[in-house]
Amino acid sequence: MANDVKWIKITTNMFDDEKIKLIESMPDKDAILIIWIKLLVQAGRTNANGYIFLNENIPYTEEMLATIFNRPINTVRLALKTFKEFSMIEMDENGLLVTNWNKHQNIAGLDKIREQTRKRVAKHRARQKALETGGPDDQYECVYCGKISKGTIDHIIPTSRGGLDINENKVIACLECNMSKTNRMPDVYLNELMLRDDSFDTKRILDNKKIMQYVEFRNGKFIIKNSKIVVTQNVTLRNAIDLDLERDIDLDKDLDKEVVPPDITTVEKEILNTLRLVTNYPFDYSKDLDTIRTLALDYPSVDMLAEIKRWRDYKRDKPLKPNSNVRLQIRNWIENAVKFAKKRGETGGQPQKPKDPAGKYRKFVS
């Protein structure tokens, strides 16, 4: 027996029922109808498919009902006799039963509602956990391309441009889209997707309330709603880039103070400056220079500076944790960049040579 149901159903056409009309013709109609309502409420409180009992071993007696209904015993007896004659209740070894109980409380419907609520709450909690922990355990749909994958968390307005680290500014994106977007504003990235991807689903973006609070769709393209909007206490969408440039200049001055080898290139120097921008990065001049030179040898087709900057921008939205193996992360990032380039039909940024339709049978074709 459960006790969590707090309602019964009384329809607006209750008094059109023939049995109720017959009761209304009786001298004690008001008292009998009040007891009928009290019986329905008590059956709902017992929540045992229409049965009414004190517990499963103790059915209610007429005297007990008179006490809990606060009505004279004779009135209760008259009401019960009337309900039995009209087949509105039955009495058996289990106690008093309200017939056709589904009219007053749909148990199957209740179970369905409970199950739907349970699934909805579980789904909501899973998404909340994904946003709070930085990555879901299950498969999710990427908000940008629609691909189903493990997913990563993307800040719609990048934190490097003043976006807040709050759920309203977070969406789930696949790793490829997250790496591709880097720290660009949502309107810039969405317009790029429309141009380069014929299968891009504009409606998926328009239906996303989180994204659409920052952009609007006008004349076939996405436009940021207000480039002057203040998204943090001290940083606006426009001056965030200026702050980044100031930090680059300061870091460049710091790097000049290092004892550098004479053969260091301008690109290597810029990469080292970029790594220093990453929050919590354990910068070590010798180790990092050796790392980027090793990677350049292992992946000669990759634009190392561009990928390191993308990794830096990604880490602005997903900061490094203490004791992270950062140099291994960078290697994995470069490896993924190579895989994505191959998947898009690119090799080191160079377009692939068009395939010959005849293939190995070319020699037989004039």
C-alpha positions, 0 to 999 in steps of 0.5 A, spaced: 500 500 500 502 506 497 501 513 500 504 518 495 497 519 491 494 526 493 488 526 488 482 523 486 478 525 479 471 528 480 468 530 473 464 536 472 458 532 469 458 528 476 451 530 477 449 528 470 450 521 473 443 517 473 445 514 480 447 521 483 440 524 480 437 518 484 440 520 490 439 527 490 431 525 490 432 522 497 430 526 503 438 525 506 441 527 499 446 532 502 448 527 507 449 521 503 453 525 497 458 528 502 459 521 505 460 518 497 465 524 496 469 522 503 469 514 501 472 516 494 477 521 498 478 515 503 479 510 497 484 515 494 488 515 501 488 508 501 491 507 494 489 500 493 485 500 487 479 502 490 479 498 497 478 502 503 481 499 510 485 501 516 491 496 513 491 490 509 489 486 515 483 490 518 477 493 514 473 499 516 467 497 520 461 502 519 462 505 526 470 506 524 467 510 518 462 514 522 468 516 527 473 518 521 467 521 517 465 525 523 457 523 521 452 519 525 452 512 525 445 511 522 447 516 516 453 512 515 449 505 515 444 509 510 449 511 505 452 504 505 446 501 504 444 506 498 451 505 495 450 497 495 443 497 492 446 502 486 452 497 485 457 503 487 460 499 492 462 492 494 463 488 500 468 482 501 473 479 505 478 485 504 474 490 505 469 495 502 471 496 495 469 502 490 467 499 484 469 502 477 475 505 481 479 507 474 473 512 473 476 516 479 483 514 479 487 511 473 492 507 476 495 505 470 495 512 468 499 514 474 504 509 473 505 511 466 506 519 469 511 516 474 515 513 469 515 519 464 517 523 470 522 518 472 525 518 465 525 526 464 528 527 471 534 522 470 535 525 463 535 532 466 540 530 471 545 526 466 545 533 462 546 537 469 552 532 471 555 533 464 555 540 464 558 540 471 563 535 470 565 537 463 564 531 459 558 526 459 559 518 460 553 517 455 552 518 448 549 525 446 547 529 440 552 535 438 549 541 438 552 544 432 553 538 427 548 533 430 553 527 430 552 522 436 558 522 440 561 522 447 561 529 447 565 535 450 562 542 453 563 548 449 562 555 451 557 559 447 561 565 448 568 563 449 571 565 456 577 568 453 572 573 450 568 574 456 563 568 456 561 566 463 562 559 466 555 557 467 550 552 465 546 558 460 553 559 456 554 551 456 552 546 450 554 539 448 559 539 442 563 533 439 570 534 439 571 535 432 566 541 432 569 544 439 576 544 436 574 547 430 570 552 433 576 554 438 574 561 441 570 564 435 564 567 437 557 563 435 555 567 429 562 567 426 562 559 427 555 558 425 555 562 418 562 558 417 558 551 418 552 553 413 557 555 408 562 549 408 557 543 410 551 542 405 548 538 411 548 543 416 541 543 420 539 551 421 533 549 425 537 545 430 540 551 432 534 555 431 530 551 436 536 551 441 534 556 446 541 557 449 544 559 443 539 563 440 539 568 447 546 570 444 544 570 436 539 571 431 538 569 424 536 574 419 537 574 412 540 567 411 545 568 416 547 568 424 548 575 427 550 576 434 545 580 438 549 585 441 556 586 441 556 591 446 553 586 451 557 585 458 558 578 459 563 579 465 564 584 470 570 587 467 570 584 460 566 586 454 565 582 447 570 587 444 575 588 449 576 581 450 581 580 444 584 587 446 586 584 453 589 578 449 593 582 445 596 585 451 598 579 454 601 576 448 606 583 448 607 582 456 609 574 455 613 576 449 617 581 453 618 575 459 620 570 453 626 575 451 629 574 458 630 567 457 637 564 455 635 562 448 639 558 443 641 561 437 637 557 432 630 558 435 625 560 430 620 566 430 615 560 430 618 556 435 618 563 439 611 564 438 609 557 440 612 558 447 609 564 448 602 561 446 603 555 451 605 560 457 598 563 456 594 557 458 592 557 465 595 552 470 600 550 464 607 548 467 611 552 463 618 549 462 622 553 456 627 547 455 622 541 455 617 545 451 622 547 446 624 540 445 616 538 445 615 542 439 621 540 435 619 533 436 612 534 434 614 538 428 619 532 426 613 527 427 608 531 424 611 535 418 605 536 415 601 540 421 601 547 422 604 547 429 603 554 431 595 554 428 594 547 432 597 549 439 593 556 438 587 552 437 589 547 443 590 553 448 583 556 446 580 549 447 583 550 454 580 556 456 574 553 456 576 547 459 582 549 464 588 544 465 587 540 472 593 539 477 598 534 475 595 534 468 600 530 463 600 537 458 605 535 453 602 528 452 595 532 451 598 536 446 601 530 442 594 527 442 591 534 440 596 534 434 594 526 432 587 528 432 588 534 428 591 529 423 586 524 423 581 530 422 585 532 416 585 526 413 577 525 414 576 531 411 580 529 405 586 534 407 593 532 407 597 538 411 593 543 409 594 541 401 588 539 397 588 532 395 589 530 388 582 528 385 581 520 384 582 517 377 575 514 376 578 509 372 583 507 377 587 501 376 583 500 369 586 506 366 590 502 361 584 499 358 581 506 357 583 510 351 
